[in-house]
Amino acid sequence: MKRKILILFACLAFLTSACAKNNLTNKNNIDNGEMIEEKIGEPEISNLNDEKTLDFVKNSLDGSVNSQSLEKFAALVRDYNKGISHNLLTGDFKSLSSINIDTGKIIDERSKLKHDFPDTNCRINSFLLLKYEMKFKIETKIDDDLLFMDEEAIKNSNLFTDEEFKNFKGLFSRVSTKSSKDPKLQGDLMSEFLSNFSFPEKIKMLSVVLHDNLDGDYLFIGHIGVLLPLEKEYLFIEKISFEEPYQAIKFSDKESCYKYLKEKFEDYKDPNVAPPFIMENNKYIDI
């Protein structure tokens, strides 16, 4: 258990450090205090803190995601956002560089409120959206050593059936790997593992995979979200961590989303393991 907690804390510290990039105000001001015009194609973000934007996301996902999953997802979003000051969470989409999400204040306000659901994270929400659209073939031993916090939240929320819970643990199992620092080699091994699952064609599972060697060499999906093509852009939906809010982000193209995820984790520097890498479904993304 001690090793398990050390590994989890290492992953959480990594993710928290990455998340902080999102929570910093990144406005570019000129001398007279006016903000420079937003760059064309800059990503836009929303915390889904109004029904109009939540409906937009639901309508965008409609046809790609099971309706029951959509309604449950919307209920989780509303439950997280309820009672939070509107100046802390965005409703309408705003440029990514113009926002400043104060996670500390959000957590403080939420701690004083009663909620219908326990806090959930990126893996739980992504699985909720994808569980009916995927096919699961669990042929290897499930290694859920790093999922004990996920499992506790799932058991307390009754979000999944026993079979779905098994599929969840299978999808997010630790994957035994080699000690190589080459992300391409690690990506190929992760691709082999994820090829046990069938993914939907339209909506994509984007994951950031971590390599750790605290208890042997393993790969683990440390962050995940879903990516959906819109008419002229792409919509990425994620929940950073148990405590942090939901995010829907519009990107002009898929490569911009890959770059966003890559930059969130660029500060992770462990010379003993491969750097974090991105998978789209079961495909390694070389970026």
Buried (B, 14 or more C-beta within 10 A) or exposed (E): EEEBEEBBEBBBEBBBEBBEBBBEEEEEEEEEEEEEEBEEEBBBBBBBBBEEBBEBBBEBBEEBBBEEBBEBBBEBBBBBBEEBEEEBBBBEBBBBBBBEBBBEEBBEBBEEEEEEBBBBBBBBBBBBBBBEBBEBEBEEEBBBBBBEBBBEBBEEBEBBEEEBBBBBBBBBBBBBBEEBBEBEBBBEBBBEBBEBBEBBEEBBBBBBBBBBBBEEBBBBBBBBBBBBBEEEBBBBBBBBBBBBBBBBBBBBEBEBBBBBBBEBBEEBEBEEBBBBBBBBBBBBBEE
